[in-house]
């Protein structure tokens, strides 16, 4: 169970307290350090899945921990960014929408798992994660560098990821409901 993909996932979880601690400081210098730590954490998200699939190292533990690690990383970073004393900040409604979506999909995965349904990552879920990562990276930098307003870039990308994320949540729910409905018809 403790293979390289799972170790990378656990490393991503271990990075969360460091990112939270770093995001207490709104300075530009700390933003670059936090950007680097968050970048390494998000790269492990790609690597753990790639290695697990390529070398046949997928495990039940990895299927449980990988989405959990993603959600811990994203929610922790967004909450800390929203709490930072920097203006402009992340709109509250956007933060609540993102966290609500993540909790709804996590709950759905739990229900699906108890019914023996494995919810793999859909293309829209993967796109959501990519856009979300780009948005959070830009929001971590926040300030303007080389004429680029990173807060604005981050906010626009985060909004796009939220739209895609809500669509992917609908897809996940439809998949589970179809599967459960099909089982109900077969049992009847």
C-alpha positions in Angstrom: 0.0 0.0 0.0 2.8 2.4 0.7 4.1 2.8 -2.9 5.6 5.8 -4.6 2.3 7.3 -5.8 0.9 7.0 -2.2 4.0 8.5 -0.8 3.7 11.5 -3.2 0.1 11.9 -2.1 1.0 11.8 1.6 3.7 14.4 0.8 1.1 16.7 -0.7 -1.0 16.3 2.5 2.1 17.1 4.6 2.7 20.3 2.5 -0.7 21.7 3.6 0.5 23.0 7.1 3.5 24.6 5.5 1.4 26.4 2.9 -1.0 27.5 5.6 1.9 28.8 7.7 3.4 30.6 4.7 0.1 32.2 3.7 0.0 34.0 7.0 2.5 36.5 5.6 1.0 38.7 2.8 4.5 40.0 1.6 5.6 39.6 -2.0 8.8 37.7 -0.9 6.8 35.1 1.0 4.4 34.9 -2.0 7.2 33.6 -4.2 8.2 30.9 -1.6 4.6 29.9 -1.2 4.2 29.8 -4.9 7.1 27.3 -5.1 5.8 25.1 -2.4 2.3 25.0 -3.9 3.8 24.3 -7.3 5.7 21.3 -6.0 2.6 20.1 -4.2 0.5 20.4 -7.4 3.1 18.7 -9.5 3.0 15.7 -7.2 -0.7 15.5 -8.0 0.1 14.9 -11.6 3.0 12.6 -10.8 1.2 10.3 -8.4 -1.6 9.5 -10.8 0.8 9.1 -13.8 3.1 6.7 -11.9 0.1 4.8 -10.5 -1.4 4.2 -13.9 1.8 3.6 -15.8 3.2 1.1 -13.4 -0.1 -0.5 -12.3 0.3 0.9 -8.7 -3.2 2.0 -8.1 -4.5 1.2 -4.7 -7.7 1.7 -2.7 -5.7 3.9 -0.3 -4.5 6.0 -3.2 -8.0 6.3 -4.7 -9.2 7.6 -1.3 -6.2 9.8 -0.4 -5.6 11.5 -3.8 -8.9 13.4 -4.0 -8.7 14.1 -0.3 -5.2 15.6 -0.7 -6.4 17.7 -3.6 -9.3 19.1 -1.6 -7.1 19.8 1.5 -4.6 21.6 -0.6 -7.1 23.7 -2.5 -9.4 24.5 0.4 -6.6 25.4 2.8 -4.9 27.6 0.3 -8.1 29.4 -0.7 -9.2 29.9 2.9 -5.8 31.4 3.8 -5.8 33.6 0.7 -9.3 34.9 1.6 -8.1 35.6 5.2 -5.0 37.5 4.1 -4.8 41.2 4.7 -4.5 42.0 1.0 -6.8 44.0 -1.2 -8.5 43.1 -3.4 -9.4 39.7 -1.8 -11.3 36.6 -3.0 -15.1 37.2 -3.0 -16.8 35.3 -0.1 -19.4 33.8 -2.4 -16.8 32.3 -4.7 -15.0 30.7 -1.7 -18.3 29.3 -0.4 -19.2 28.0 -3.9 -15.9 26.2 -4.4 -15.8 24.7 -0.9 -19.5 23.6 -1.2 -18.7 21.9 -4.5 -15.7 20.1 -3.1 -17.7 18.9 -0.1 -20.6 17.8 -2.3 -18.4 15.8 -4.6 -16.5 14.2 -1.6 -19.8 13.2 0.0 -21.0 11.8 -3.4 -17.8 9.8 -3.7 -18.4 8.4 -0.2 -22.0 7.4 -1.0 -20.8 5.9 -4.3 -18.0 3.9 -2.6 -20.5 2.4 -0.1 -22.5 1.2 -3.1 -19.4 -0.2 -4.8 -19.3 2.5 -7.5 -15.8 3.9 -8.3 -15.9 7.4 -9.5 -12.9 8.0 -11.7 -11.7 11.5 -12.5 -13.7 12.9 -15.4 -12.2 15.2 -18.0 -14.1 18.2 -16.7 -12.9 17.3 -13.1 -9.3 17.3 -14.4 -9.8 20.6 -16.3 -11.3 22.1 -13.1 -8.2 21.1 -11.1 -5.8 22.5 -13.7 -7.7 25.8 -13.9 -8.0 25.9 -10.1 -4.2 25.3 -9.7 -3.4 28.1 -12.1 -5.8 30.4 -10.4 -4.5 29.7 -6.9 -0.9 30.1 -8.1 -1.7 33.5 -9.5 -3.6 34.5 -6.4 -0.7 33.5 -4.2 1.5 35.9 -6.2 -1.3 38.5 -6.0 0.8 41.5 -6.9 1.6 42.9 -10.4 4.9 41.7 -11.8 6.1 42.5 -15.3 2.9 44.3 -16.0 0.7 41.3 -15.2 -2.0 41.7 -12.5 -1.7 38.3 -10.9 -4.7 38.9 -8.7 -6.9 39.6 -11.7 -5.5 36.6 -13.6 -6.0 34.4 -10.6 -9.6 35.5 -10.0 -10.6 35.1 -13.7 -9.0 31.6 -13.8 -10.6 30.7 -10.5 -14.0 31.8 -11.8 -13.5 29.7 -14.9 -12.5 26.7 -12.7 -15.6 27.2 -10.6 -17.9 27.0 -13.7 -16.1 23.9 -14.9 -16.2 22.5 -11.4 -19.9 22.9 -11.0 -20.4 21.3 -14.4 -18.2 18.3 -13.3 -20.2 18.0 -10.1 -23.3 17.7 -12.1 -21.6 15.0 -14.2 -20.5 13.1 -11.1 -24.0 13.2 -9.6 -25.6 12.1 -12.9 -23.2 9.2 -13.1 -24.0 8.0 -9.6 -27.8 8.4 -10.0 -27.7 6.6 -13.3 -25.8 3.7 -11.8 -28.0 3.5 -8.8 -31.2 3.7 -10.9 -29.9 0.9 -13.2 -29.3 -1.2 -10.1 -32.8 -0.5 -8.8 -34.3 -1.6 -12.1 -32.2 -4.7 -12.2 -33.2 -5.6 -8.6 -36.9 -5.1 -9.4 
